[in-house]
Amino acid sequence: MRDIVYSWYKEGKKLQEGDELYIPCEGKKLKMSLYSDLKTLSEKERGKEVLVISHKYKDKTHWVTIKREIRSNSTAWVKKKNGKIEKLSMKRSLEREKILKCMTQDGLNVEEMNNLLDTPLTEEEKKEMEKLK
């Protein structure tokens, strides 16, 4: 793979979540080649951190874009009838569920758990923790 492709890919990895890198290309052929190579690199990596590679033609210039996203199975978006898009998050992530289960198995009480967690236990979580004891 060409050094320039890998260099742009590394720059994309440095982006903050939601930031986009626009790479101008001299012609459609170069744009599609760069797009294809970057896409191949990004598909080799799997996980939460994702680089979204796309291409477009705007203002008489061919562009390849790299956007950094963090994807989570506990987050989705809902498009309403009026066109408004709203973020939808699960009440409890799977990670938090695992952490709570381990804390319960280790014999921690609610106060000790709340001191260690970013957000206090919900009433629902407290009830579930009592069932596990």
LOVEXPA-380005 format. One record per residue: residue number from 1; residue in three letters; chain; x, y, z of N, C-alpha, C, O, CB in turn. Coordinates in steps of 0.2 Angstrom, whole numbers, padded with zeros to 4 digits. Glycine has a CB too. Layout:
BEGIN
(pado NUM; ALA; A; (X; Y; Z); (X; Y; Z); (X; Y; Z); (X; Y; Z); (X; Y; Z))
...
END
This chain:
BEGIN
(pado 1; MET; A; (0004; -0006; 0000); (0000; 0000; 0000); (0004; 0006; 0000); (0010; 0006; 0003); (-0005; 0000; 0006))
(pado 2; ARG; A; (0002; 0011; -0003); (0006; 0017; -0004); (0007; 0021; 0003); (0003; 0021; 0007); (0003; 0022; -0009))
(pado 3; ASP; A; (0013; 0024; 0004); (0014; 0028; 0010); (0009; 0033; 0011); (0007; 0034; 0017); (0021; 0030; 0010))
(pado 4; ILE; A; (0007; 0037; 0006); (0003; 0042; 0007); (-0004; 0040; 0010); (-0007; 0043; 0014); (0001; 0046; 0000))
(pado 5; VAL; A; (-0006; 0034; 0008); (-0013; 0031; 0010); (-0012; 0030; 0018); (-0016; 0032; 0022); (-0015; 0025; 0007))
(pado 6; TYR; A; (-0007; 0027; 0020); (-0006; 0025; 0027); (-0005; 0031; 0031); (-0007; 0032; 0037); (0001; 0021; 0028))
(pado 7; SER; A; (-0001; 0036; 0028); (-0001; 0043; 0032); (-0007; 0046; 0033); (-0009; 0049; 0038); (0004; 0048; 0028))
(pado 8; TRP; A; (-0012; 0046; 0028); (-0018; 0049; 0029); (-0022; 0045; 0034); (-0026; 0048; 0038); (-0022; 0050; 0022))
(pado 9; TYR; A; (-0022; 0039; 0034); (-0025; 0034; 0038); (-0023; 0036; 0045); (-0027; 0036; 0050); (-0024; 0027; 0037))
(pado 10; LYS; A; (-0016; 0037; 0047); (-0014; 0038; 0053); (-0017; 0045; 0056); (-0018; 0046; 0061); (-0006; 0038; 0053))
(pado 11; GLU; A; (-0017; 0050; 0051); (-0020; 0056; 0053); (-0027; 0056; 0055); (-0029; 0059; 0059); (-0019; 0061; 0047))
(pado 12; GLY; A; (-0031; 0051; 0051); (-0038; 0050; 0053); (-0039; 0047; 0060); (-0043; 0049; 0063); (-0041; 0046; 0048))
(pado 13; LYS; A; (-0034; 0043; 0062); (-0034; 0040; 0069); (-0033; 0045; 0074); (-0035; 0044; 0080); (-0029; 0034; 0069))
(pado 14; LYS; A; (-0030; 0051; 0072); (-0028; 0056; 0077); (-0034; 0061; 0078); (-0034; 0065; 0083); (-0022; 0060; 0075))
(pado 15; LEU; A; (-0039; 0060; 0074); (-0045; 0065; 0075); (-0049; 0064; 0081); (-0049; 0058; 0084); (-0050; 0064; 0069))
(pado 16; GLN; A; (-0052; 0069; 0083); (-0057; 0068; 0089); (-0063; 0065; 0086); (-0065; 0066; 0081); (-0058; 0075; 0093))
(pado 17; GLU; A; (-0067; 0062; 0091); (-0074; 0059; 0089); (-0078; 0064; 0086); (-0079; 0070; 0088); (-0077; 0056; 0095))
(pado 18; GLY; A; (-0081; 0062; 0080); (-0085; 0067; 0076); (-0082; 0071; 0071); (-0085; 0074; 0067); (-0089; 0071; 0081))
(pado 19; ASP; A; (-0075; 0072; 0072); (-0071; 0076; 0067); (-0070; 0073; 0060); (-0070; 0067; 0060); (-0064; 0078; 0070))
(pado 20; GLU; A; (-0070; 0077; 0055); (-0069; 0074; 0048); (-0063; 0077; 0045); (-0061; 0083; 0046); (-0075; 0076; 0044))
(pado 21; LEU; A; (-0059; 0073; 0041); (-0053; 0075; 0037); (-0055; 0075; 0030); (-0057; 0070; 0028); (-0047; 0071; 0039))
(pado 22; TYR; A; (-0055; 0081; 0026); (-0056; 0081; 0019); (-0050; 0081; 0015); (-0046; 0086; 0016); (-0061; 0087; 0018))
(pado 23; ILE; A; (-0049; 0076; 0011); (-0043; 0076; 0007); (-0045; 0077; 0000); (-0049; 0073; -0003); (-0040; 0069; 0008))
(pado 24; PRO; A; (-0042; 0083; -0003); (-0044; 0084; -0010); (-0040; 0080; -0015); (-0034; 0078; -0013); (-0042; 0092; -0012))
(pado 25; CYS; A; (-0043; 0078; -0020); (-0040; 0073; -0025); (-0040; 0076; -0032); (-0045; 0080; -0034); (-0043; 0066; -0025))
(pado 26; GLU; A; (-0035; 0075; -0036); (-0034; 0077; -0043); (-0038; 0072; -0047); (-0034; 0068; -0050); (-0027; 0079; -0045))
(pado 27; GLY; A; (-0044; 0073; -0048); (-0048; 0068; -0052); (-0051; 0063; -0049); (-0049; 0061; -0043); (-0043; 0066; -0058))
(pado 28; LYS; A; (-0056; 0060; -0053); (-0060; 0055; -0050); (-0056; 0048; -0049); (-0057; 0044; -0044); (-0066; 0053; -0055))
(pado 29; LYS; A; (-0052; 0047; -0054); (-0048; 0040; -0053); (-0043; 0040; -0047); (-0043; 0035; -0043); (-0043; 0040; -0059))
(pado 30; LEU; A; (-0040; 0046; -0045); (-0036; 0046; -0039); (-0041; 0046; -0033); (-0039; 0042; -0028); (-0032; 0053; -0039))
(pado 31; LYS; A; (-0046; 0049; -0033); (-0051; 0049; -0028); (-0053; 0042; -0026); (-0053; 0040; -0020); (-0057; 0053; -0029))
(pado 32; MET; A; (-0055; 0038; -0031); (-0058; 0031; -0030); (-0052; 0027; -0028); (-0053; 0022; -0024); (-0061; 0029; -0037))
(pado 33; SER; A; (-0046; 0028; -0030); (-0040; 0024; -0028); (-0039; 0025; -0021); (-0038; 0020; -0017); (-0034; 0025; -0033))
(pado 34; LEU; A; (-0039; 0031; -0019); (-0037; 0033; -0012); (-0043; 0030; -0007); (-0042; 0027; -0002); (-0036; 0040; -0011))
(pado 35; TYR; A; (-0049; 0031; -0010); (-0055; 0029; -0006); (-0055; 0021; -0005); (-0056; 0019; 0001); (-0061; 0031; -0010))
(pado 36; SER; A; (-0053; 0018; -0010); (-0053; 0010; -0010); (-0047; 0008; -0005); (-0049; 0004; -0001); (-0052; 0008; -0017))
(pado 37; ASP; A; (-0041; 0011; -0005); (-0036; 0009; -0001); (-0037; 0011; 0006); (-0036; 0007; 0011); (-0029; 0013; -0003))
(pado 38; LEU; A; (-0040; 0017; 0008); (-0042; 0019; 0014); (-0047; 0014; 0017); (-0047; 0012; 0023); (-0044; 0026; 0015))
(pado 39; LYS; A; (-0052; 0012; 0013); (-0058; 0008; 0015); (-0055; 0001; 0017); (-0057; -0002; 0022); (-0063; 0007; 0010))
(pado 40; THR; A; (-0050; -0001; 0013); (-0047; -0008; 0015); (-0044; -0008; 0021); (-0044; -0012; 0025); (-0042; -0010; 0009))
(pado 41; LEU; A; (-0040; -0002; 0023); (-0036; -0002; 0029); (-0041; -0001; 0035); (-0040; -0005; 0040); (-0032; 0005; 0029))
(pado 42; SER; A; (-0047; 0002; 0034); (-0051; 0003; 0040); (-0055; -0003; 0041); (-0057; -0004; 0047); (-0056; 0009; 0038))
(pado 43; GLU; A; (-0056; -0007; 0036); (-0060; -0013; 0037); (-0056; -0019; 0041); (-0059; -0023; 0044); (-0063; -0016; 0030))
(pado 44; LYS; A; (-0050; -0018; 0041); (-0045; -0023; 0044); (-0046; -0022; 0052); (-0045; -0027; 0055); (-0038; -0022; 0042))
(pado 45; GLU; A; (-0048; -0016; 0054); (-0048; -0015; 0061); (-0056; -0015; 0063); (-0060; -0012; 0060); (-0046; -0008; 0063))
(pado 46; ARG; A; (-0057; -0019; 0068); (-0064; -0019; 0071); (-0064; -0017; 0078); (-0059; -0017; 0081); (-0066; -0027; 0070))
(pado 47; GLY; A; (-0070; -0015; 0080); (-0070; -0013; 0087); (-0075; -0007; 0088); (-0078; -0005; 0083); (-0064; -0012; 0090))
(pado 48; LYS; A; (-0074; -0004; 0093); (-0078; 0002; 0095); (-0076; 0008; 0091); (-0080; 0012; 0088); (-0078; 0004; 0102))
(pado 49; GLU; A; (-0070; 0009; 0090); (-0067; 0015; 0087); (-0067; 0013; 0079); (-0064; 0009; 0077); (-0060; 0016; 0089))
(pado 50; VAL; A; (-0070; 0018; 0075); (-0071; 0017; 0068); (-0069; 0023; 0064); (-0071; 0028; 0066); (-0078; 0015; 0067))
(pado 51; LEU; A; (-0066; 0022; 0059); (-0065; 0027; 0054); (-0070; 0026; 0048); (-0070; 0021; 0045); (-0058; 0028; 0051))
(pado 52; VAL; A; (-0074; 0031; 0047); (-0079; 0031; 0041); (-0076; 0034; 0035); (-0074; 0040; 0036); (-0086; 0034; 0043))
(pado 53; ILE; A; (-0075; 0030; 0030); (-0072; 0033; 0024); (-0077; 0034; 0019); (-0081; 0030; 0018); (-0066; 0028; 0021))
(pado 54; SER; A; (-0077; 0040; 0016); (-0082; 0041; 0010); (-0079; 0046; 0005); (-0073; 0048; 0006); (-0089; 0045; 0013))
(pado 55; HIS; A; (-0083; 0047; 0000); (-0080; 0051; -0006); (-0086; 0055; -0008); (-0092; 0053; -0008); (-0077; 0047; -0011))
(pado 56; LYS; A; (-0084; 0061; -0011); (-0089; 0065; -0014); (-0086; 0070; -0019); (-0080; 0071; -0019); (-0093; 0069; -0008))
(pado 57; TYR; A; (-0090; 0073; -0023); (-0088; 0078; -0028); (-0092; 0084; -0026); (-0098; 0085; -0027); (-0089; 0076; -0035))
(pado 58; LYS; A; (-0088; 0090; -0024); (-0092; 0096; -0022); (-0087; 0102; -0023); (-0081; 0102; -0023); (-0093; 0096; -0014))
(pado 59; ASP; A; (-0091; 0107; -0026); (-0087; 0113; -0028); (-0082; 0112; -0033); (-0076; 0114; -0032); (-0084; 0117; -0022))
(pado 60; LYS; A; (-0083; 0107; -0038); (-0079; 0106; -0043); (-0072; 0102; -0041); (-0067; 0103; -0044); (-0077; 0112; -0047))
(pado 61; THR; A; (-0073; 0099; -0035); (-0067; 0096; -0032); (-0069; 0089; -0030); (-0074; 0088; -0027); (-0064; 0100; -0026))
(pado 62; HIS; A; (-0064; 0084; -0031); (-0065; 0077; -0029); (-0062; 0077; -0022); (-0057; 0079; -0020); (-0062; 0072; -0034))
(pado 63; TRP; A; (-0066; 0074; -0017); (-0064; 0073; -0010); (-0065; 0066; -0008); (-0069; 0062; -0010); (-0068; 0078; -0006))
(pado 64; VAL; A; (-0060; 0064; -0003); (-0061; 0058; 0001); (-0061; 0061; 0008); (-0057; 0065; 0010); (-0055; 0053; 0000))
(pado 65; THR; A; (-0066; 0058; 0012); (-0066; 0060; 0019); (-0065; 0055; 0024); (-0067; 0049; 0022); (-0073; 0064; 0020))
(pado 66; ILE; A; (-0062; 0056; 0029); (-0061; 0052; 0035); (-0065; 0055; 0041); (-0063; 0060; 0043); (-0054; 0050; 0036))
(pado 67; LYS; A; (-0069; 0051; 0044); (-0073; 0053; 0050); (-0072; 0048; 0055); (-0073; 0042; 0054); (-0080; 0054; 0049))
(pado 68; ARG; A; (-0070; 0051; 0061); (-0069; 0046; 0067); (-0075; 0046; 0071); (-0078; 0051; 0073); (-0063; 0049; 0071))
(pado 69; GLU; A; (-0077; 0040; 0072); (-0083; 0038; 0076); (-0082; 0033; 0081); (-0078; 0029; 0080); (-0089; 0036; 0072))
(pado 70; ILE; A; (-0085; 0034; 0087); (-0085; 0028; 0092); (-0092; 0025; 0091); (-0097; 0028; 0092); (-0084; 0031; 0099))
(pado 71; ARG; A; (-0092; 0019; 0090); (-0099; 0015; 0089); (-0100; 0011; 0095); (-0095; 0008; 0098); (-0099; 0011; 0083))
(pado 72; SER; A; (-0106; 0010; 0097); (-0108; 0007; 0103); (-0114; 0003; 0101); (-0119; 0005; 0098); (-0109; 0011; 0109))
(pado 73; ASN; A; (-0114; -0003; 0104); (-0121; -0007; 0103); (-0126; -0005; 0108); (-0132; -0006; 0107); (-0119; -0015; 0105))
(pado 74; SER; A; (-0124; 0000; 0112); (-0130; 0002; 0117); (-0132; 0009; 0115); (-0136; 0012; 0119); (-0127; 0003; 0124))
(pado 75; THR; A; (-0131; 0011; 0109); (-0133; 0018; 0106); (-0136; 0017; 0099); (-0133; 0013; 0095); (-0127; 0023; 0106))
(pado 76; ALA; A; (-0141; 0020; 0098); (-0145; 0020; 0092); (-0148; 0027; 0091); (-0148; 0031; 0095); (-0150; 0015; 0091))
(pado 77; TRP; A; (-0150; 0029; 0085); (-0153; 0035; 0083); (-0160; 0033; 0080); (-0161; 0029; 0076); (-0149; 0039; 0078))
(pado 78; VAL; A; (-0165; 0038; 0082); (-0172; 0037; 0080); (-0174; 0043; 0076); (-0173; 0049; 0078); (-0177; 0036; 0086))
(pado 79; LYS; A; (-0176; 0042; 0069); (-0178; 0047; 0065); (-0186; 0048; 0066); (-0190; 0043; 0064); (-0176; 0046; 0058))
(pado 80; LYS; A; (-0188; 0053; 0068); (-0195; 0055; 0070); (-0199; 0056; 0063); (-0196; 0058; 0058); (-0196; 0060; 0075))
(pado 81; LYS; A; (-0205; 0056; 0063); (-0209; 0058; 0057); (-0208; 0065; 0055); (-0207; 0066; 0049); (-0217; 0058; 0059))
(pado 82; ASN; A; (-0206; 0070; 0059); (-0205; 0077; 0057); (-0198; 0078; 0055); (-0196; 0083; 0053); (-0206; 0081; 0063))
(pado 83; GLY; A; (-0194; 0072; 0054); (-0187; 0072; 0052); (-0182; 0073; 0057); (-0176; 0073; 0056); (-0187; 0078; 0047))
(pado 84; LYS; A; (-0184; 0075; 0063); (-0179; 0076; 0069); (-0176; 0069; 0071); (-0179; 0064; 0071); (-0183; 0079; 0075))
(pado 85; ILE; A; (-0169; 0069; 0072); (-0166; 0063; 0074); (-0164; 0064; 0081); (-0161; 0069; 0083); (-0159; 0062; 0070))
(pado 86; GLU; A; (-0166; 0059; 0085); (-0164; 0059; 0092); (-0160; 0053; 0094); (-0161; 0047; 0091); (-0171; 0058; 0096))
(pado 87; LYS; A; (-0155; 0054; 0099); (-0151; 0048; 0101); (-0155; 0044; 0106); (-0158; 0047; 0110); (-0144; 0051; 0104))
(pado 88; LEU; A; (-0154; 0038; 0106); (-0157; 0033; 0110); (-0152; 0029; 0113); (-0148; 0025; 0110); (-0163; 0029; 0106))
(pado 89; SER; A; (-0151; 0029; 0120); (-0146; 0025; 0123); (-0150; 0020; 0128); (-0155; 0021; 0131); (-0141; 0029; 0127))
(pado 90; MET; A; (-0147; 0014; 0128); (-0149; 0009; 0133); (-0149; 0012; 0140); (-0144; 0015; 0141); (-0146; 0002; 0132))
(pado 91; LYS; A; (-0153; 0010; 0144); (-0153; 0012; 0151); (-0146; 0010; 0154); (-0143; 0014; 0158); (-0159; 0010; 0155))
(pado 92; ARG; A; (-0144; 0004; 0153); (-0138; 0002; 0156); (-0134; -0002; 0151); (-0137; -0006; 0147); (-0140; -0003; 0162))
(pado 93; SER; A; (-0128; 0000; 0150); (-0123; -0003; 0145); (-0122; -0010; 0148); (-0122; -0012; 0154); (-0117; 0001; 0144))
(pado 94; LEU; A; (-0119; -0014; 0143); (-0117; -0021; 0145); (-0111; -0021; 0150); (-0111; -0025; 0154); (-0116; -0025; 0139))
(pado 95; GLU; A; (-0107; -0016; 0149); (-0101; -0015; 0153); (-0103; -0014; 0160); (-0100; -0017; 0165); (-0096; -0010; 0150))
(pado 96; ARG; A; (-0108; -0009; 0161); (-0110; -0008; 0168); (-0113; -0014; 0171); (-0112; -0015; 0177); (-0115; -0002; 0167))
(pado 97; GLU; A; (-0117; -0018; 0167); (-0120; -0024; 0170); (-0115; -0028; 0172); (-0116; -0031; 0178); (-0124; -0027; 0164))
(pado 98; LYS; A; (-0109; -0029; 0169); (-0104; -0034; 0171); (-0101; -0032; 0177); (-0099; -0035; 0181); (-0099; -0035; 0165))
(pado 99; ILE; A; (-0099; -0025; 0177); (-0096; -0022; 0183); (-0100; -0023; 0189); (-0098; -0025; 0194); (-0095; -0015; 0182))
(pado 100; LEU; A; (-0107; -0022; 0189); (-0111; -0022; 0194); (-0112; -0030; 0197); (-0112; -0031; 0203); (-0118; -0020; 0193))
(pado 101; LYS; A; (-0112; -0034; 0192); (-0112; -0041; 0194); (-0106; -0043; 0198); (-0106; -0047; 0203); (-0113; -0046; 0188))
(pado 102; CYS; A; (-0100; -0041; 0195); (-0094; -0042; 0199); (-0093; -0039; 0206); (-0091; -0042; 0211); (-0088; -0040; 0195))
(pado 103; MET; A; (-0096; -0033; 0206); (-0096; -0030; 0213); (-0100; -0033; 0218); (-0099; -0034; 0224); (-0098; -0023; 0212))
(pado 104; THR; A; (-0106; -0036; 0215); (-0111; -0040; 0220); (-0107; -0046; 0222); (-0108; -0048; 0228); (-0117; -0041; 0216))
(pado 105; GLN; A; (-0104; -0050; 0217); (-0101; -0056; 0219); (-0095; -0055; 0224); (-0094; -0059; 0228); (-0098; -0059; 0212))
(pado 106; ASP; A; (-0092; -0049; 0224); (-0087; -0047; 0228); (-0089; -0045; 0235); (-0085; -0044; 0240); (-0082; -0042; 0225))
(pado 107; GLY; A; (-0096; -0045; 0236); (-0099; -0043; 0242); (-0099; -0036; 0244); (-0100; -0034; 0250); (-0095; -0046; 0247))
(pado 108; LEU; A; (-0099; -0031; 0239); (-0099; -0024; 0240); (-0106; -0022; 0241); (-0111; -0025; 0238); (-0096; -0020; 0234))
(pado 109; ASN; A; (-0107; -0017; 0246); (-0114; -0015; 0247); (-0116; -0009; 0242); (-0111; -0007; 0239); (-0115; -0013; 0255))
(pado 110; VAL; A; (-0122; -0006; 0243); (-0124; -0001; 0238); (-0120; 0005; 0239); (-0118; 0008; 0234); (-0131; 0001; 0239))
(pado 111; GLU; A; (-0118; 0007; 0245); (-0114; 0013; 0247); (-0107; 0012; 0243); (-0105; 0017; 0240); (-0114; 0014; 0254))
(pado 112; GLU; A; (-0104; 0006; 0244); (-0097; 0005; 0242); (-0098; 0005; 0234); (-0093; 0008; 0231); (-0095; -0002; 0244))
(pado 113; MET; A; (-0103; 0003; 0231); (-0103; 0003; 0224); (-0104; 0010; 0221); (-0101; 0012; 0216); (-0110; -0001; 0221))
(pado 114; ASN; A; (-0109; 0014; 0224); (-0110; 0021; 0222); (-0103; 0025; 0223); (-0102; 0029; 0219); (-0115; 0024; 0227))
(pado 115; ASN; A; (-0099; 0023; 0228); (-0093; 0027; 0228); (-0088; 0025; 0223); (-0084; 0030; 0221); (-0089; 0025; 0235))
(pado 116; LEU; A; (-0088; 0019; 0220); (-0084; 0017; 0214); (-0086; 0019; 0207); (-0083; 0019; 0203); (-0083; 0010; 0215))
(pado 117; LEU; A; (-0093; 0020; 0207); (-0096; 0021; 0200); (-0096; 0028; 0198); (-0096; 0032; 0202); (-0103; 0018; 0200))
(pado 118; ASP; A; (-0096; 0029; 0192); (-0097; 0036; 0189); (-0104; 0039; 0191); (-0104; 0045; 0193); (-0096; 0036; 0181))
(pado 119; THR; A; (-0109; 0035; 0190); (-0116; 0037; 0192); (-0119; 0032; 0197); (-0118; 0026; 0197); (-0120; 0037; 0185))
(pado 120; PRO; A; (-0123; 0035; 0202); (-0125; 0030; 0207); (-0130; 0025; 0204); (-0133; 0026; 0198); (-0129; 0034; 0212))
(pado 121; LEU; A; (-0131; 0020; 0208); (-0136; 0014; 0206); (-0143; 0017; 0205); (-0145; 0021; 0209); (-0135; 0009; 0211))
(pado 122; THR; A; (-0146; 0015; 0200); (-0153; 0016; 0200); (-0157; 0012; 0204); (-0155; 0007; 0207); (-0156; 0016; 0192))
(pado 123; GLU; A; (-0164; 0013; 0206); (-0168; 0009; 0210); (-0168; 0002; 0207); (-0168; -0003; 0210); (-0175; 0012; 0211))
(pado 124; GLU; A; (-0169; 0002; 0200); (-0170; -0005; 0197); (-0163; -0009; 0198); (-0164; -0015; 0199); (-0171; -0003; 0189))
(pado 125; GLU; A; (-0157; -0005; 0197); (-0151; -0009; 0198); (-0150; -0011; 0205); (-0148; -0017; 0206); (-0145; -0004; 0196))
(pado 126; LYS; A; (-0153; -0007; 0210); (-0152; -0010; 0217); (-0156; -0016; 0218); (-0154; -0020; 0222); (-0155; -0004; 0222))
(pado 127; LYS; A; (-0162; -0016; 0215); (-0166; -0022; 0216); (-0163; -0028; 0213); (-0163; -0034; 0216); (-0173; -0021; 0213))
(pado 128; GLU; A; (-0160; -0027; 0207); (-0157; -0033; 0204); (-0151; -0035; 0208); (-0150; -0041; 0208); (-0154; -0031; 0197))
(pado 129; MET; A; (-0147; -0031; 0211); (-0141; -0033; 0215); (-0143; -0037; 0221); (-0140; -0041; 0223); (-0137; -0026; 0217))
(pado 130; GLU; A; (-0149; -0035; 0224); (-0152; -0038; 0230); (-0154; -0046; 0228); (-0153; -0050; 0232); (-0158; -0035; 0232))
(pado 131; LYS; A; (-0156; -0046; 0222); (-0158; -0053; 0219); (-0152; -0058; 0218); (-0152; -0064; 0219); (-0162; -0053; 0212))
(pado 132; LEU; A; (-0146; -0055; 0216); (-0140; -0058; 0215); (-0137; -0061; 0222); (-0133; -0065; 0221); (-0136; -0054; 0211))
(pado 133; LYS; A; (-0138; -0057; 0227); (-0135; -0059; 0234); (-0137; -0065; 0236); (-0135; -0067; 0242); (-0136; -0053; 0239))
END
